[in-house]
């Protein structure tokens, strides 16, 4: 059953290519959604897909960006089906 996962990353995550790296990583997974900078300095990722695929996707972000991330908060909800691809949100 598709799930929506919202993840908030804190640390040195803005101005370092986090959003574009996340989009590149997303191309390797069956996920849709967006990544965007928040005014408080965090980055938000909203992704929809199968739970196991979301786990792999978020794991790949962690593997590549772990040195920049100090905190992660994640929440799951039912998928909305409103996304058709993964992109940078503004």
MMTF fields as JSON, N, C-alpha, C and O atoms, coordinates in Angstrom:
{
  "mmtfVersion": "1.0.0",
  "mmtfProducer": "UNKNOWN",
  "numBonds": 359,
  "numAtoms": 360,
  "numGroups": 90,
  "numChains": 1,
  "numModels": 1,
  "chainsPerModel": [1],
  "groupsPerChain": [90],
  "chainIdList": ["A"],
  "bondAtomList": [4, 2, 8, 6, 12, 10, 16, 14, 20, 18, 24, 22, 28, 26, 32, 30, 36, 34, 40, 38, 44, 42, 48, 46, 52, 50, 56, 54, 60, 58, 64, 62, 68, 66, 72, 70, 76, 74, 80, 78, 84, 82, 88, 86, 92, 90, 96, 94, 100, 98, 104, 102, 108, 106, 112, 110, 116, 114, 120, 118, 124, 122, 128, 126, 132, 130, 136, 134, 140, 138, 144, 142, 148, 146, 152, 150, 156, 154, 160, 158, 164, 162, 168, 166, 172, 170, 176, 174, 180, 178, 184, 182, 188, 186, 192, 190, 196, 194, 200, 198, 204, 202, 208, 206, 212, 210, 216, 214, 220, 218, 224, 222, 228, 226, 232, 230, 236, 234, 240, 238, 244, 242, 248, 246, 252, 250, 256, 254, 260, 258, 264, 262, 268, 266, 272, 270, 276, 274, 280, 278, 284, 282, 288, 286, 292, 290, 296, 294, 300, 298, 304, 302, 308, 306, 312, 310, 316, 314, 320, 318, 324, 322, 328, 326, 332, 330, 336, 334, 340, 338, 344, 342, 348, 346, 352, 350, 356, 354],
  "bondOrderList": [1, 1, 1, 1, 1, 1, 1, 1, 1, 1, 1, 1, 1, 1, 1, 1, 1, 1, 1, 1, 1, 1, 1, 1, 1, 1, 1, 1, 1, 1, 1, 1, 1, 1, 1, 1, 1, 1, 1, 1, 1, 1, 1, 1, 1, 1, 1, 1, 1, 1, 1, 1, 1, 1, 1, 1, 1, 1, 1, 1, 1, 1, 1, 1, 1, 1, 1, 1, 1, 1, 1, 1, 1, 1, 1, 1, 1, 1, 1, 1, 1, 1, 1, 1, 1, 1, 1, 1, 1],
  "groupList": [{"groupName": "UNK", "atomNameList": ["N", "CA", "C", "O"], "elementList": ["N", "C", "C", "O"], "formalChargeList": [0, 0, 0, 0], "bondAtomList": [1, 0, 2, 1, 3, 2], "bondOrderList": [1, 1, 2], "singleLetterCode": "X", "chemCompType": "L-PEPTIDE LINKING"}],
  "groupTypeList": [0, 0, 0, 0, 0, 0, 0, 0, 0, 0, 0, 0, 0, 0, 0, 0, 0, 0, 0, 0, 0, 0, 0, 0, 0, 0, 0, 0, 0, 0, 0, 0, 0, 0, 0, 0, 0, 0, 0, 0, 0, 0, 0, 0, 0, 0, 0, 0, 0, 0, 0, 0, 0, 0, 0, 0, 0, 0, 0, 0, 0, 0, 0, 0, 0, 0, 0, 0, 0, 0, 0, 0, 0, 0, 0, 0, 0, 0, 0, 0, 0, 0, 0, 0, 0, 0, 0, 0, 0, 0],
  "groupIdList": [1, 2, 3, 4, 5, 6, 7, 8, 9, 10, 11, 12, 13, 14, 15, 16, 17, 18, 19, 20, 21, 22, 23, 24, 25, 26, 27, 28, 29, 30, 31, 32, 33, 34, 35, 36, 37, 38, 39, 40, 41, 42, 43, 44, 45, 46, 47, 48, 49, 50, 51, 52, 53, 54, 55, 56, 57, 58, 59, 60, 61, 62, 63, 64, 65, 66, 67, 68, 69, 70, 71, 72, 73, 74, 75, 76, 77, 78, 79, 80, 81, 82, 83, 84, 85, 86, 87, 88, 89, 90],
  "secStructList": [7, 7, 3, 3, 3, 3, 3, 3, 3, 3, 3, 1, 7, 1, 1, 1, 1, 2, 2, 2, 2, 2, 2, 2, 2, 2, 6, 6, 1, 1, 7, 3, 3, 3, 3, 3, 3, 7, 6, 6, 1, 7, 3, 3, 3, 3, 3, 3, 3, 7, 2, 2, 2, 2, 2, 2, 2, 2, 2, 2, 2, 2, 2, 2, 2, 6, 6, 6, 3, 3, 3, 3, 3, 3, 3, 3, 3, 3, 7, 7, 7, 7, 7, 1, 1, 3, 3, 3, 7, 7],
  "xCoordList": [0.841, 0.0, 0.886, 1.714, 0.738, 1.569, 1.427, 0.355, 2.53, 2.621, 3.25, 4.047, 2.884, 3.571, 4.465, 4.01, 5.726, 6.669, 7.169, 7.688, 7.005, 7.525, 8.718, 8.614, 9.862, 11.098, 11.65, 11.739, 12.02, 12.642, 14.092, 14.38, 15.0, 16.431, 16.925, 16.612, 17.693, 18.308, 19.818, 20.319, 20.516, 21.977, 22.457, 21.834, 23.561, 24.112, 23.518, 24.226, 22.191, 21.484, 21.013, 20.448, 21.233, 20.875, 22.139, 23.115, 22.097, 23.234, 24.37, 25.49, 24.085, 25.126, 24.735, 25.401, 23.663, 23.213, 22.346, 22.164, 21.811, 21.008, 19.787, 19.493, 19.078, 17.874, 18.193, 17.507, 19.21, 19.521, 20.11, 19.879, 20.864, 21.352, 20.188, 20.168, 19.224, 18.049, 17.271, 16.81, 17.119, 16.442, 17.203, 16.597, 18.508, 19.317, 19.14, 18.979, 19.167, 18.981, 17.594, 17.446, 16.582, 15.199, 15.028, 14.178, 15.826, 15.713, 15.993, 15.553, 16.712, 17.024, 15.983, 16.172, 14.89, 13.866, 12.482, 12.28, 11.556, 10.174, 9.423, 8.573, 9.756, 9.136, 8.766, 9.373, 7.766, 7.359, 7.223, 7.06, 7.291, 7.161, 8.036, 8.238, 8.559, 9.381, 10.333, 10.19, 11.309, 12.238, 12.313, 12.393, 12.286, 12.377, 13.036, 13.008, 13.632, 14.188, 13.055, 12.076, 13.189, 12.225, 12.85, 14.072, 12.045, 12.571, 13.371, 14.224, 13.12, 13.83, 15.184, 15.825, 15.625, 16.938, 16.907, 17.935, 15.756, 15.647, 15.314, 14.973, 15.423, 14.971, 13.855, 13.957, 12.787, 11.648, 11.638, 11.761, 11.491, 11.285, 9.91, 9.613, 9.08, 7.796, 7.866, 7.988, 7.789, 7.907, 6.786, 6.385, 6.289, 5.275, 5.776, 6.453, 5.435, 5.814, 5.521, 4.916, 5.949, 5.801, 6.725, 7.824, 6.316, 7.135, 8.577, 9.503, 8.772, 10.131, 10.973, 12.168, 10.344, 11.058, 11.39, 12.47, 10.47, 10.751, 11.907, 12.755, 11.948, 13.063, 14.39, 15.372, 14.413, 15.655, 16.042, 17.215, 15.057, 15.3, 15.859, 16.874, 15.204, 15.672, 17.039, 17.881, 17.266, 18.575, 19.66, 20.783, 19.339, 20.322, 20.647, 21.796, 19.639, 19.906, 20.839, 21.809, 20.542, 21.379, 22.81, 23.756, 22.975, 24.312, 25.135, 26.338, 24.488, 25.22, 25.381, 26.377, 24.429, 24.418, 24.636, 24.48, 24.989, 25.057, 25.971, 25.716, 27.014, 27.955, 27.346, 27.848, 26.272, 25.643, 24.437, 23.993, 23.907, 22.648, 22.92, 23.693, 22.269, 22.369, 21.101, 21.148, 19.964, 18.705, 17.768, 17.779, 16.95, 15.969, 14.668, 14.669, 13.573, 12.236, 11.42, 11.397, 10.746, 9.966, 8.573, 8.389, 7.608, 6.219, 5.652, 5.924, 4.87, 4.187, 2.701, 2.123, 2.091, 0.653, 0.232, 1.088, -1.05, -1.491, -1.056, -1.056, -0.694, -0.32, -1.522, -2.663, -1.247, -2.313, -2.495, -3.586, -1.452, -1.515, -1.461, -1.725, -1.124, -1.14, 0.152, 0.195, 1.203, 2.485, 2.658, 2.214, 3.31, 3.577, 5.06, 5.441, 5.911, 7.366, 7.975, 7.267, 9.297, 10.003, 10.765, 11.486, 10.611, 11.221, 11.537, 11.173, 12.217, 12.484, 11.239, 10.723, 10.758, 9.615, 10.108, 11.195, 9.335, 9.72, 8.643, 8.783],
  "yCoordList": [-1.185, 0.0, 1.249, 1.401, 2.141, 3.341, 4.194, 4.29, 4.8, 5.625, 6.957, 7.045, 7.985, 9.278, 9.431, 9.29, 9.715, 9.957, 11.391, 11.811, 12.135, 13.493, 13.453, 12.992, 13.944, 13.915, 15.327, 16.03, 15.734, 17.035, 16.807, 16.096, 17.425, 17.32, 18.652, 19.712, 18.595, 19.797, 19.601, 18.479, 20.697, 20.685, 21.649, 22.682, 21.308, 22.132, 21.634, 21.079, 21.839, 21.218, 22.194, 21.769, 23.483, 24.453, 25.076, 25.312, 25.337, 25.958, 24.989, 25.411, 23.691, 22.681, 21.655, 20.63, 21.927, 21.011, 19.868, 18.88, 19.984, 18.907, 18.594, 17.428, 19.632, 19.407, 18.726, 17.783, 19.188, 18.625, 17.226, 16.378, 16.983, 15.629, 14.69, 13.556, 15.157, 14.344, 14.016, 12.886, 14.976, 14.712, 13.689, 12.814, 13.791, 12.817, 11.426, 10.453, 11.326, 10.034, 9.481, 8.285, 10.339, 9.9, 9.231, 8.353, 9.632, 9.023, 7.526, 6.8, 7.055, 5.636, 4.824, 3.628, 5.458, 4.79, 5.065, 6.038, 4.207, 4.35, 5.203, 4.705, 6.494, 7.442, 8.711, 9.042, 9.407, 10.71, 11.661, 11.227, 12.964, 13.946, 15.152, 15.561, 15.728, 16.927, 17.075, 16.429, 17.952, 18.366, 19.888, 20.472, 20.54, 22.0, 22.508, 21.86, 23.693, 24.389, 25.03, 25.5, 25.048, 25.72, 26.992, 27.066, 27.982, 29.239, 29.07, 29.907, 28.012, 27.823, 27.128, 26.796, 26.903, 26.307, 24.81, 24.219, 24.182, 22.745, 22.491, 23.407, 21.224, 20.778, 19.768, 18.89, 19.901, 18.993, 18.108, 18.597, 16.802, 15.849, 15.224, 14.703, 15.275, 14.576, 13.582, 13.97, 12.303, 11.262, 10.25, 9.917, 9.77, 8.731, 7.52, 7.646, 6.354, 5.094, 3.958, 4.162, 2.778, 1.64, 1.83, 2.36, 1.419, 1.65, 1.146, 1.818, -0.01, -0.545, 0.318, 0.507, 0.842, 1.716, 3.045, 3.597, 3.555, 4.777, 4.568, 5.448, 3.41, 3.103, 3.134, 3.695, 2.528, 2.501, 3.906, 4.279, 4.673, 6.039, 6.906, 7.579, 6.89, 7.686, 7.191, 7.991, 5.889, 5.33, 5.82, 6.075, 5.956, 6.45, 7.922, 8.339, 8.708, 10.107, 10.148, 10.906, 9.337, 9.296, 8.902, 9.51, 7.894, 7.421, 8.507, 8.621, 9.3, 10.311, 11.632, 12.329, 11.983, 13.313, 13.311, 14.349, 12.174, 12.04, 13.059, 13.442, 13.495, 14.424, 15.813, 16.599, 16.115, 17.431, 17.45, 18.516, 16.279, 16.171, 15.984, 15.114, 16.819, 16.679, 16.106, 15.505, 16.283, 15.782, 15.37, 15.955, 14.354, 13.859, 13.578, 12.907, 14.09, 13.775, 13.265, 13.887, 12.131, 11.544, 11.164, 10.73, 11.336, 10.971, 10.278, 10.686, 9.237, 8.544, 8.841, 9.039, 8.867, 9.067, 8.324, 7.893, 8.168, 7.549, 8.405, 9.633, 7.753, 8.47, 9.236, 8.788, 10.4, 11.222, 10.95, 11.15, 10.501, 10.273, 11.548, 11.517, 12.674, 13.948, 14.241, 15.185, 13.449, 13.695, 12.765, 11.617, 13.277, 12.457, 12.21, 11.347, 12.957, 12.797, 13.342, 13.846, 13.239, 13.816, 15.031, 14.952, 16.165, 17.406, 18.319, 18.038, 19.411, 20.449, 21.305, 21.819, 21.455, 22.335, 23.701, 23.818, 24.709, 26.068, 26.696, 27.843],
  "zCoordList": [0.0, 0.0, 0.0, 0.898, -0.975, -1.031, 0.225, 0.824, 0.595, 1.798, 1.43, 0.496, 2.171, 2.06, 3.278, 4.413, 3.044, 4.138, 4.037, 3.002, 5.126, 5.223, 6.16, 7.297, 5.671, 6.449, 6.523, 5.516, 7.737, 7.962, 8.367, 9.33, 7.611, 7.889, 8.447, 7.905, 9.526, 10.065, 10.093, 10.009, 10.212, 10.184, 9.114, 8.87, 8.482, 7.401, 6.087, 5.247, 5.914, 4.802, 3.726, 2.718, 3.921, 2.883, 2.312, 3.024, 1.008, 0.34, 0.045, -0.245, 0.116, -0.092, -1.164, -1.31, -1.909, -2.945, -2.446, -3.156, -1.246, -0.669, -1.535, -1.797, -1.978, -2.775, -4.101, -4.496, -4.774, -6.081, -5.959, -6.82, -4.899, -4.64, -4.352, -4.831, -3.574, -3.269, -4.541, -4.704, -5.437, -6.716, -7.546, -8.165, -7.562, -8.304, -7.709, -8.446, -6.398, -5.731, -6.047, -6.298, -6.037, -6.268, -7.621, -7.771, -8.614, -9.946, -9.915, -10.807, -8.912, -8.801, -8.046, -7.823, -7.654, -6.85, -7.432, -8.157, -7.106, -7.547, -6.519, -5.781, -6.487, -5.563, -6.324, -7.343, -5.814, -6.342, -5.168, -4.028, -5.443, -4.374, -4.626, -5.77, -3.537, -3.682, -2.503, -1.465, -2.705, -1.656, -1.71, -2.791, -0.525, -0.529, 0.74, 1.786, 0.616, 1.766, 2.551, 1.971, 3.872, 4.735, 5.305, 5.442, 5.633, 6.165, 7.455, 7.755, 8.224, 9.492, 9.335, 10.332, 8.09, 7.853, 7.622, 7.293, 7.786, 7.536, 6.065, 5.317, 5.677, 4.365, 4.585, 5.442, 3.799, 3.875, 2.63, 1.507, 2.844, 1.763, 1.965, 3.04, 0.941, 0.934, -0.212, -1.374, 0.117, -0.9, -0.74, 0.375, -1.864, -1.861, -2.625, -3.646, -2.117, -2.733, -1.767, -0.715, -2.131, -1.236, -0.029, -0.188, 1.155, 2.359, 2.237, 2.69, 1.638, 1.499, 0.567, 0.796, -0.486, -1.42, -0.744, -0.954, 0.06, 0.811, 1.778, 1.931, 2.432, 3.337, 2.592, 3.079, 1.407, 0.617, 0.15, 0.19, -0.288, -0.744, 0.381, 0.203, 1.53, 2.671, 3.137, 3.546, 3.079, 3.419, 2.489, 2.925, 1.201, 0.23, 0.484, 0.338, 0.862, 1.224, 2.429, 2.449, 3.42, 4.624, 4.286, 4.787, 3.442, 3.094, 2.405, 2.639, 1.559, 0.801, 1.548, 1.355, 2.389, 2.995, 4.511, 5.153, 5.084, 6.545, 7.226, 8.368, 6.558, 7.195, 7.396, 8.199, 6.675, 6.765, 7.688, 8.113, 8.0, 8.741, 10.228, 10.628, 11.041, 12.492, 13.101, 14.174, 12.43, 12.962, 11.85, 10.767, 12.119, 11.159, 11.907, 12.939, 11.384, 11.895, 10.729, 9.667, 10.912, 9.819, 10.304, 11.441, 9.422, 9.689, 8.463, 7.334, 8.676, 7.591, 7.641, 8.71, 6.458, 6.3, 5.038, 4.265, 4.818, 3.565, 2.365, 2.438, 1.284, 0.065, -0.478, -0.367, -1.067, -1.638, -3.123, -3.656, -3.794, -5.232, -6.048, -7.25, -5.424, -6.152, -6.918, -7.707, -6.698, -7.358, -8.553, -8.532, -9.598, -10.778, -10.973, -11.764, -10.264, -10.355, -9.079, -8.206, -8.975, -7.826, -8.32, -9.315, -7.625, -8.097, -6.921, -5.779, -7.222, -6.218, -6.092, -7.084, -4.861, -4.608, -4.163, -3.597, -4.41, -4.023, -3.173, -2.748]
}
